[in-house]
Amino acid sequence: MIDTLSRLIRFQELSLGPGKMTPSEDQELTELEALVPESYQRRVNRFFDRGRKGVVPVRGSSCSGCNIQISRSIQSALKREHEIQICDQCGRILFLAEETAEAAES
């Protein structure tokens, strides 16, 4: 799960990056497209098409994409890092922001 999520984040960085991609970035994007499941690509591409991020951190207990509080079950699942979690409100893929992850470990 962590590998898929990190690939999705990099996929997003390359797809929404400013300006034209370098040949090496274009190659990396192609490689990521082969590694990231198509269902996740379709999900994030719907947001990319509107110039928005499809993979966002949870800050505190809220999705940073729509600012709606996520359920406790999703928060718990994010801490366990076993599977990709989706915001019930906006449909974005969620991950724990570093400061949220550090607070959860305390």
N, C-alpha and C positions, 0 to 999 in steps of 0.2 A: 504494500500500500504506500509506504513512504517513497519508494522509487517512482511509482506512478504519479504521486502528488508532486514530487520535485520535477518530474518531466513536464507535468501540466503547467507548473509555474514558469518553467523555462520556455515552454511553448508559447505561453501568454506574453512573456517578456519580448520574445522575438517577433511575435505577430503584431503586437501593439507598439513596438519600439518606434522611436522617431526616425524619420527619414528612410532612405533606401538601405536594404540589407546588403552586407558584404557577401561575396561568394561563400566564405566559410560559414557565415550565419545562415545563408540560404541552404547550404548543405546540412547544417545542424538541424534546421527546421524540418527538412525532408526526413532525416533520421528519426527525429522525435515523432513525426507523423506515423512512421512505421511501428514505433514502440508504444504509443499511447492508444488505448482502446478507442475504436471509432465512436462509440456512444458518448464518451467524454469529449471527444473532439467536436462532435455535433453540438453538444450542450454549450461548450465555451464559444464556439463559432457564432452561435446565435447572439451572444453578447458582443463579440468582436465586430460583427456586422454593424452594430450600433455605436462602435467606438468605446465600448465599456468592457471592464474586466469581468471575466467569467469565473475566476478563481480568486477568492478574497479571504482575508484573515478574519477570525472572530476576535473582537476586541471587547474585553470584559466578558459579557455574555450575549453580545449582539453581533449579528452579521454586519460587516462593514460595507456591504453592498447596498442593503436596504435599511440598515439601522434598526431592524426588528430583533427583539430578544429571541434567541433560539431555545429550543426545548432542552430540558435537563438530560434527556436521553441522548440527544445529539451531542451535547457537551461531554457527556461521559464517553461516548463512542470516539469522539475526537481525541480525548486523553488516552484512550487505549490504542489508537492508531491502527485498528484492524481493517477498516474499510473506508472508502471515500464517503463523505457526508455531504448532503445537499441541503441548502436552506429551504425550509418548507414554504417560505413566503415568496422569495424571488427566484429560486431555482439555481443559484450560483453554487459552485463547489467551494466547500469551506476548509480552512485549515486553522490551527491555533497560531495566533501571533506569538512571537517569542516571549513577550512580557506576560501573556496569558498562560503560556506553557510553564514558565518559571513559577508563577503564582500557584498553579495547580500542583506542582511538585512540592511546594512548601507545606 
